[in-house]
């Protein structure tokens, strides 16, 4: 166990408590603490409450530790600055078009960081975590053939950001980052084995097993958006036909809603189209709340499609919880109801007898929370875990 992780998750601890939790004698722990003090990462915080015997020194994280958390969505960009305990110091959000390419998006990230720096929320970053909406080779820190991110294939994102901001940087898929955030501070914080399903412009699944993100050999585990659900379905952005993402996602729902509006099948959506010139997945959600038949059907059909895929995964992995997040989580209980019905019908009773299927507790903050966690893990990796010599 890392000293930095212990302090991050528990707050300041005495030297005695650190030694007990790490199972280290004082003579082994003190040099490690001196190295961390010299690096400016920890500091003494006075005397700890007495437990009898010689008073122990309280150790805490340095107050000037700053993590940069970046969550890049298909249409949104969220940045948060946190302290060493992952408490937010400042945050900023903006619209973005990830299809504009890395040059445009990185320029936008730079502008937002510039605003945060001018607001004195940080002087320098200790580490940075980044989530992007596409497959990532985590070891290399590069997106690999991302269907919804033209121009990003094999772009050296980690190296570029690390050089720009002078700090260690980690890059992962947005759903893995959201999954990590929900597992650390969200509704799944006490759950070691769960699925985080992101339904937004695209669809993905973060897999948490024994408290760790499972990425697979190449980092593309959980890419459920490109599981085929229909041999005759619409063409997907990946070039294949009938993918789940092409049948049900934010983009697919907007496409189907526009068709229903133009055909006059849904007076509600037709009115939205006439008023704003476009219809979105949010409009479908509003229409479903107002009991528009077409909107209700689109939500039900989409939830059933997603439930079919998740039912297979539930039978295979047997998770303790499923958390649904992303932009379409705003469809709320109407979407959850359809997902639950299909999963409970199609998966084994042993797997579903005590399986909560719930909405993300962190909502839109799941991504930046997970990105900050990744940044803190990256900083911890710079200092190997202390252990007793053999």
C-alpha positions in Angstrom: 0.0 0.0 0.0 1.2 3.5 -0.8 1.6 6.1 1.9 0.1 8.7 -0.5 -3.0 6.5 -1.2 -3.5 5.9 2.5 -3.4 9.7 3.3 -5.6 10.5 0.2 -8.3 8.1 1.3 -8.1 8.6 5.1 -6.9 12.1 5.7 -3.9 12.9 8.0 -2.6 9.9 10.0 -0.1 9.6 12.7 3.2 7.9 12.1 2.1 5.1 14.4 -1.2 4.6 12.4 0.8 4.6 9.1 3.2 2.0 10.4 0.3 -0.2 11.7 -1.6 0.0 8.4 1.5 -0.7 6.3 2.8 -3.3 8.7 6.2 -1.5 8.8 8.5 -0.9 11.7 9.4 2.7 12.6 13.0 2.3 11.3 11.6 1.3 7.8 8.8 3.9 7.6 10.8 7.0 8.6 13.2 7.1 5.6 10.2 6.7 3.3 8.5 9.6 4.9 11.6 11.7 4.6 11.7 11.0 0.9 8.1 12.2 0.6 8.8 15.3 2.6 11.8 16.1 0.5 9.6 15.7 -2.6 7.1 18.2 -1.2 4.3 15.7 -1.1 3.7 15.3 2.6 4.2 17.5 5.7 4.0 17.2 9.4 0.8 18.4 11.0 1.7 18.6 14.6 1.2 16.0 17.3 -1.4 13.2 16.9 -3.7 12.4 19.8 -1.9 10.3 22.4 -2.4 6.6 22.3 -0.2 6.1 25.3 3.6 6.2 25.3 5.6 8.7 23.2 3.5 11.2 21.2 3.4 10.5 17.4 3.7 13.1 14.6 0.6 13.6 12.4 1.4 13.2 8.7 -0.8 14.9 6.0 -0.6 15.6 2.3 1.0 18.9 1.2 -1.6 21.6 0.7 -0.2 22.7 -2.6 -0.7 19.3 -4.4 -2.9 19.9 -7.4 -4.4 17.3 -9.7 -5.8 18.2 -13.1 -8.8 16.1 -14.1 -10.0 16.3 -17.7 -13.1 14.6 -19.1 -13.5 14.9 -22.8 -16.9 13.9 -24.1 -18.2 13.8 -27.6 -19.9 17.2 -27.1 -18.7 18.4 -23.7 -15.5 19.2 -21.9 -15.2 19.2 -18.1 -12.0 20.2 -16.2 -11.6 20.1 -12.4 -8.6 21.0 -10.2 -8.4 19.1 -6.9 -6.2 19.0 -3.9 -4.3 15.9 -2.8 -7.4 14.5 -1.0 -9.4 14.8 -4.3 -11.5 17.7 -3.0 -12.4 20.1 -5.8 -10.6 23.4 -5.8 -12.0 24.8 -9.0 -13.9 23.5 -12.0 -14.9 24.7 -15.5 -17.0 23.2 -18.4 -17.5 24.0 -22.0 -19.1 22.6 -25.1 -16.7 20.8 -27.5 -16.8 18.9 -30.7 -14.4 16.0 -30.4 -14.7 15.4 -34.1 -12.9 18.7 -34.7 -9.7 16.8 -33.9 -6.9 16.9 -31.3 -5.5 20.3 -32.3 -8.8 22.1 -31.7 -9.7 20.2 -28.6 -6.3 20.6 -27.0 -6.4 24.3 -27.7 -9.7 24.5 -25.9 -8.3 22.5 -23.0 -5.4 25.0 -22.8 -7.8 28.0 -22.8 -9.8 26.5 -19.9 -6.7 25.6 -17.9 -5.5 29.2 -18.5 -8.7 30.5 -16.9 -8.2 28.2 -13.9 -4.6 29.2 -13.6 -5.4 32.9 -13.8 -8.0 32.4 -11.1 -5.1 31.1 -8.9 -6.6 27.7 -8.4 -3.2 26.2 -9.2 0.4 27.2 -9.9 1.6 23.9 -11.2 0.0 20.5 -11.6 1.3 17.4 -9.7 -0.3 15.0 -12.1 -3.1 14.8 -14.6 -5.8 12.3 -15.5 -7.7 12.3 -18.8 -10.7 10.5 -20.1 -11.6 10.4 -23.9 -14.6 8.9 -25.7 -12.9 6.1 -27.5 -10.6 3.1 -27.2 -7.2 3.9 -25.6 -4.0 2.1 -25.3 -3.4 3.0 -21.7 0.3 1.9 -21.7 1.1 4.2 -24.6 -1.4 6.9 -23.7 -2.9 7.1 -27.2 -6.4 6.7 -28.7 -6.5 3.7 -31.1 -8.9 3.7 -34.0 -11.7 5.6 -32.1 -14.9 5.4 -34.2 -16.3 8.7 -33.0 -13.0 10.6 -32.9 -11.7 11.2 -36.5 -8.1 12.5 -36.6 -7.3 11.1 -33.1 -6.0 7.7 -34.1 -2.6 7.1 -32.4 -2.3 10.8 -31.4 0.3 11.0 -28.6 -2.1 12.5 -26.1 -0.4 11.5 -22.9 3.0 12.7 -24.2 1.6 16.0 -25.5 -0.3 16.9 -22.3 2.5 15.7 -20.1 5.0 17.9 -21.9 2.6 20.9 -22.0 1.8 20.8 -18.3 5.1 19.3 -17.0 3.5 16.5 -15.0 2.9 12.8 -15.1 -0.3 12.1 -17.1 -2.6 9.1 -17.5 -5.1 8.7 -20.4 -8.0 6.2 -20.4 -11.4 5.7 -22.0 -14.1 8.0 -20.6 -16.2 5.1 -19.4 -13.3 3.6 -17.5 -12.6 6.9 -15.9 -16.3 7.4 -15.0 -16.4 3.8 -13.6 -13.3 4.6 -11.4 -15.0 7.8 -10.1 -18.2 6.1 -9.3 -16.3 3.3 -7.5 -14.3 5.8 -5.5 -16.9 8.3 -4.4 -20.2 7.4 -6.0 -23.0 4.9 -5.4 -20.6 1.9 -5.9 -17.9 3.1 -3.4 -18.4 0.0 -1.2 -18.8 -2.4 -4.2 -15.8 -4.3 -5.6 -17.4 -5.9 -8.6 -19.7 -3.8 -10.7 -20.5 -2.5 -14.2 -20.7 1.1 -15.1 -22.7 1.6 -18.3 -22.3 4.9 -20.1 -25.1 5.8 -22.5 -24.4 9.1 -24.2 -23.4 10.0 -27.7 -21.9 6.5 -27.7 -22.3 3.5 -25.5 -19.6 1.8 -23.3 -19.1 -0.3 -20.2 -16.5 0.0 -17.5 -15.8 -3.2 -15.7 -14.7 -3.2 -12.0 -13.5 -6.5 -10.7 -12.1 -6.9 -7.1 -11.9 -3.1 -6.9 -9.8 -2.7 -10.0 -10.7 -1.6 -13.6 -10.5 -4.5 -16.0 -9.3 -3.4 -19.4 -8.5 -6.6 -21.1 -5.2 -7.4 -22.9 -5.3 -4.4 -25.3 -7.5 -2.1 -23.3 -10.8 -2.5 -25.2 -12.8 -4.6 -22.7 -16.3 -3.3 -22.2 -16.7 -1.9 -25.7 -20.3 -3.0 -25.7 -21.4 -0.3 -28.1 -20.1 -2.3 -31.0 -21.8 -5.6 -30.1 -24.2 -6.5 -32.9 -27.8 -6.5 -31.9 -29.3 -6.7 -35.4 -28.0 -8.1 -38.7 -30.1 -5.6 -40.5 -29.7 -2.6 -38.3 -28.4 0.8 -39.3 -24.7 1.3 -40.1 -22.5 2.3 -37.2 -19.8 4.9 -37.1 -17.3 2.0 -36.8 -18.3 0.9 -40.3 -20.2 -2.2 -39.2 -23.9 -2.8 -39.3 -26.4 -3.3 -36.4 -24.2 -2.3 -33.5 -25.9 -1.4 -30.2 -24.5 2.1 -30.5 -26.2 2.5 -33.9 -29.5 1.2 -32.5 -29.5 3.1 -29.1 -27.3 6.0 -28.1 -27.6 9.7 -27.9 -26.8 10.0 -31.6 -29.2 7.2 -32.6 -32.0 8.6 -30.5 -31.6 12.0 -32.0 -31.7 10.4 -35.5 -34.8 8.5 -34.8 -36.5 11.5 -33.2 -35.8 13.7 -36.1 -37.3 11.1 -38.5 -40.4 10.9 -36.3 -40.7 14.7 -36.2 -40.3 15.1 -40.0 -42.8 12.4 -40.7 -45.4 13.9 -38.3 -45.5 10.7 -36.3 -44.9 12.6 -33.1 -46.6 16.0 -32.9 -44.5 16.8 -29.8 -41.2 16.2 -31.6 -42.5 18.0 -34.7 -43.2 21.0 -32.5 -39.6 20.9 -31.1 -38.2 20.7 -34.6 -40.2 23.6 -35.8 -39.2 25.7 -32.7 -35.4 25.0 -32.7 -34.6 23.5 -36.1 -33.4 20.3 -34.5 -34.4 17.6 -32.0 -32.2 15.9 -29.5 -32.2 12.9 -27.1 -33.2 15.3 -24.3 -36.3 16.2 -26.3 -37.2 12.5 -26.4 -36.8 12.4 -22.6 -39.1 15.4 -22.2 -41.6 13.9 -24.6 -41.6 10.6 -22.7 -42.3 12.4 -19.4 -45.3 14.0 -21.2 -46.4 10.5 -22.3 -45.8 11.2 -26.0 -46.3 7.7 -27.6 -43.4 7.9 -30.0 -41.0 9.1 -27.4 -42.1 6.4 -25.0 -41.6 3.8 -27.7 -38.1 5.0 -28.5 -37.0 4.9 -24.9 -38.6 1.5 -24.3 -37.1 0.0 -27.5 -33.7 1.4 -26.7 -33.7 0.3 -23.1 -34.7 -3.2 -24.2 -31.8 -3.3 -26.7 -29.4 -2.3 -24.0 -30.9 -4.7 -21.6 -30.4 -7.6 -24.0 -26.6 -6.9 -24.2 -26.3 -6.4 -20.5 -28.2 -9.6 -19.7 -25.5 -11.6 -21.4 -22.7 -9.7 -19.6 -24.5 -10.3 -16.2 -24.7 -14.0 -16.9 -21.0 -14.0 -17.8 -19.5 -11.7 -15.1 -22.1 -11.9 -12.3 -21.6 -8.3 -11.0 -22.8 -7.1 -7.7 -24.3 -3.9 -9.2 -24.9 -2.1 -12.5 -24.6 1.7 -12.6 -26.0 3.6 -15.5 -24.6 7.0 -16.3 -23.9 9.3 -19.2 -26.1 11.8 -21.0 -29.0 9.4 -21.5 -29.1 8.6 -17.9 -31.3 11.7 -17.8 -34.1 9.5 -19.2 -34.1 8.2 -15.6 -36.4 5.5 -14.3 -38.2 5.0 -17.6 -34.9 3.8 -19.1 -34.0 1.8 -16.0 -37.3 0.1 -15.9 -36.8 -1.3 -19.5 -33.2 -2.4 -18.7 -34.3 -4.1 -15.5 -37.2 -6.0 -17.1 -35.0 -7.5 -19.8 -32.1 -8.4 -17.5 -34.3 -10.0 -14.9 -36.1 -12.0 -17.5 -33.0 -13.2 -19.5 -30.3 -13.7 -16.9 -30.1 -16.5 -14.3 -32.1 -15.9 -11.1 -28.9 -16.6 -9.1 -27.2 -13.6 -10.9 -30.2 -11.2 -10.6 -31.7 -12.2 -7.3 -29.8 -9.4 -5.5 -28.6 -7.2 -8.4 -29.3 -3.5 -8.0 -29.5 -1.6 -11.3 -29.2 2.1 -10.5 -28.4 5.6 -11.8 -25.0 7.1 -11.3 -24.8 9.1 -8.0 -22.1 11.4 -9.3 -23.9 12.2 -12.6 -21.8 14.5 -14.8 -19.0 14.6 -12.2 -18.2 10.9 -12.5 -15.7 11.6 -15.3 -13.7 14.3 -13.5 -13.8 12.4 -10.2 -12.3 9.4 -11.9 -9.8 11.5 -13.8 -8.6 13.0 -10.5 -8.3 9.6 -9.0 -6.2 8.4 -12.0 -4.0 11.5 -11.6 -3.4 10.6 -7.9 -2.6 7.0 -8.8 -0.1 8.2 -11.4 1.7 10.3 -8.8 1.7 7.3 -6.4 3.3 5.2 -9.1 6.3 7.6 -9.0 6.9 6.3 -5.4 6.8 2.5 -5.2 4.8 1.1 -2.3 6.8 0.7 0.9 7.3 -2.8 2.1 9.4 -4.7 4.6 12.7 -6.0 3.3 12.9 -9.7 2.8 
